[in-house]
Amino acid sequence: MLRILGKASSINVRKVLWTCAEIGLPFCREDWGSGFQSTQTPAFVALNPNAMVPVIQDGDLTLWESNTIIRYLANRYASASLYPRDAVERARVDQWIDWQASDLNRAWSYTFMARVRQSSAHQDPQALGASITEWSRYMQILDRQLAATGAYAAGKVFTLADIPIGLSVNRWLRTPFERPDLPAVADYFARLTTHEGFCLYGDDGLP
C-alpha cells in the first residue's frame, strides 16, 4: 500500500491525498512535520534531503516534491482523462501545475504568513500590501482563464492541474483580507465541491 509521510494540514500533502481520492488509490498516511514527528531526524532526511513533506513510498520507490508525486501517481494509476497522454493536452495541464508552483505560490507567501500564521516577521504594511496586490493579479489571470474555459483550469474537463489550483483557490478564500470580486473563480470553487476528493481534502477550512 502507498505510504504517505506528512501531516494532513499541509497544502502539499493535501495535493497527494486529493490525487489518491480521485484515482481511488488506497494509502496509509503518517503524521510528519511541525507539531508531529520531526522531519529533521536522520531517518526522514535519508528519505528527503530537504527535510520537508510530503514523501511517498510506493514499493521500492521513495519520492518527494508534491507536484512530482501527483504526476507519478496519475501516470501510474489514473486514466488518461486526469493526466492526458497526448503531448499537447498534457502540456496545457503541466503549464497550470507549474504556474501554481512558481508564480501563484510565490505571490501569496507574505500575505499567508502575515494573516494566517500571524508571523511577527511578516507584519510590514508596505510588504503586505505589495503581496496582496501581486496575489490578486495572479488570481485575476486565473479568473480570466476559467472564464475562457467555462469549467476547469486546463479546459472543459477536470485534470490533475485542478488539484494544486483548487487548493490555491481554497487558500485564497480562507485567508482573511479584502479580495477583488472574481466570479469565474467563485463558480470554479463551487464546481470543485462536486468532487469527493475536494470535499475530503480541499475545502476543509485549513488554508
C-alpha positions in Angstrom: 0.0 0.0 0.0 1.1 3.5 -0.8 2.7 5.2 2.3 2.4 9.0 2.6 4.5 10.8 5.1 3.2 14.2 6.1 0.6 16.0 8.2 -2.9 16.4 6.6 -3.0 20.2 7.2 -0.1 20.7 4.8 -1.3 22.1 1.5 1.3 20.0 -0.3 0.4 16.8 1.5 -3.3 17.5 0.6 -2.3 17.6 -3.1 -1.3 13.9 -2.7 -4.3 12.9 -0.7 -6.7 14.5 -3.1 -5.0 12.8 -6.1 -5.3 9.5 -4.3 -9.0 10.2 -3.8 -9.5 11.0 -7.5 -7.7 7.8 -8.5 -9.3 5.6 -5.9 -5.9 4.6 -4.6 -5.7 3.3 -1.1 -2.9 4.7 1.2 -1.7 4.9 4.7 -0.6 8.3 6.0 1.7 9.1 8.9 1.9 12.5 10.6 5.2 14.1 10.0 6.0 17.8 10.2 5.6 20.7 12.6 3.7 19.5 15.7 4.3 15.8 14.8 7.3 13.6 14.1 10.2 15.8 13.2 11.4 15.9 9.6 14.9 16.8 10.8 15.6 13.3 12.1 18.3 11.3 10.2 15.7 8.7 9.2 13.5 11.3 7.5 16.4 13.2 5.9 17.5 9.9 4.4 14.2 9.9 2.6 14.1 13.6 1.6 17.3 15.6 2.0 15.2 18.8 2.1 13.5 17.6 5.3 10.1 18.6 4.0 6.7 16.8 3.5 5.3 15.1 1.6 7.3 12.0 0.9 5.7 8.8 -0.5 6.9 5.3 -0.6 5.4 3.1 -3.3 7.1 -0.3 -3.2 10.8 0.3 -3.7 10.2 3.9 -4.8 10.7 6.8 -2.5 9.7 10.2 -3.9 9.5 13.8 -2.8 8.2 17.1 -4.3 4.4 17.2 -4.3 3.9 18.0 -7.9 6.3 15.3 -9.0 4.4 12.9 -6.7 1.0 13.7 -8.1 2.3 13.4 -11.7 3.8 10.0 -10.8 0.6 8.7 -9.2 -1.5 9.9 -12.2 0.9 8.4 -14.7 1.0 5.1 -12.9 -2.6 4.7 -11.6 -5.0 7.1 -13.3 -6.9 7.2 -16.5 -5.8 9.5 -19.3 -8.5 11.9 -18.5 -6.9 13.1 -15.3 -3.4 13.5 -16.9 -3.6 13.3 -20.7 -1.2 11.1 -22.7 -1.4 13.4 -25.7 1.7 15.8 -25.6 -0.3 19.0 -26.4 -3.1 18.3 -23.9 -0.6 17.3 -21.2 1.5 20.4 -21.8 -1.6 22.5 -21.1 -2.1 20.7 -17.8 1.6 20.9 -16.8 1.6 24.7 -17.7 -1.0 25.4 -14.9 0.6 23.0 -12.4 3.9 24.8 -12.9 2.3 28.2 -12.8 0.8 27.4 -9.5 4.1 26.2 -8.1 6.1 29.2 -9.2 4.2 32.4 -9.9 1.0 31.9 -7.8 2.6 30.2 -4.9 5.3 32.9 -4.6 2.7 35.7 -4.7 0.7 34.6 -1.7 3.6 33.8 0.6 3.9 37.1 2.6 0.2 37.5 3.0 -0.3 33.9 4.2 2.5 34.3 6.7 1.1 37.6 7.9 -2.6 36.9 8.1 -2.8 33.1 8.7 0.4 32.2 10.5 0.5 35.6 12.3 4.3 35.7 11.8 5.9 38.6 13.6 8.5 38.8 10.8 5.7 39.4 8.2 3.9 42.5 9.5 5.4 45.3 7.4 2.3 47.1 5.9 4.1 48.0 2.7 5.3 44.5 2.0 1.9 43.1 2.9 0.1 45.5 0.5 2.5 44.5 -2.3 1.9 40.8 -1.6 -1.9 41.3 -1.7 -1.6 43.2 -4.9 0.5 40.6 -6.5 -1.6 37.7 -5.3 -4.7 39.4 -6.6 -3.0 40.0 -10.0 -2.3 36.3 -10.4 -5.8 35.3 -9.3 -7.2 37.7 -11.9 -5.2 35.7 -14.5 -6.8 32.5 -13.2 -10.2 34.2 -13.3 -9.8 35.1 -17.0 -8.6 31.5 -17.8 -11.6 30.0 -16.0 -14.0 32.4 -17.8 -12.4 31.3 -21.1 -12.7 27.6 -20.4 -16.1 27.9 -18.7 -15.1 24.9 -16.5 -11.6 24.0 -15.3 -8.0 25.3 -15.3 -6.8 23.5 -18.4 -10.0 23.1 -20.3 -13.5 21.6 -20.2 -12.7 18.6 -18.0 -11.2 18.2 -14.6 -7.5 17.3 -14.8 -4.5 17.0 -12.5 -4.0 20.8 -12.8 -7.1 21.4 -10.8 -5.7 19.8 -7.7 -3.0 22.3 -6.9 -5.1 25.1 -8.5 -8.1 24.1 -6.4 -6.1 24.1 -3.2 -4.8 27.5 -4.1 -8.3 28.9 -4.6 -9.2 27.4 -1.1 -6.2 29.3 0.3 -7.3 32.5 -1.4 -10.8 32.3 0.0 -9.7 31.2 3.5 -7.0 33.9 4.1 -8.6 37.0 5.7 -8.1 40.1 3.6 -10.2 42.2 1.2 -10.3 40.4 -2.1 -11.5 41.6 -5.6 -14.6 40.0 -7.0 -13.7 37.1 -9.2 -16.9 35.5 -10.5 -15.2 32.7 -12.6 -13.1 31.7 -9.6 -16.2 31.6 -7.4 -18.0 29.4 -10.0 -14.9 27.2 -10.2 -14.8 26.8 -6.4 -18.5 25.7 -6.4 -17.8 23.2 -9.3 -15.0 21.6 -7.3 -17.4 20.8 -4.5 -18.8 18.1 -6.7 -15.5 16.2 -6.3 -15.3 13.9 -3.3 -11.6 14.4 -3.1 -12.0 18.2 -2.8 -14.7 17.8 -0.1 -12.3 15.5 1.8 -9.0 17.3 1.4 -9.6 20.7 -0.4 -12.3 22.7 1.4 -11.5 21.7 4.9 -11.2 25.1 6.4 -7.4 24.9 6.6 -5.7 27.4 4.4 
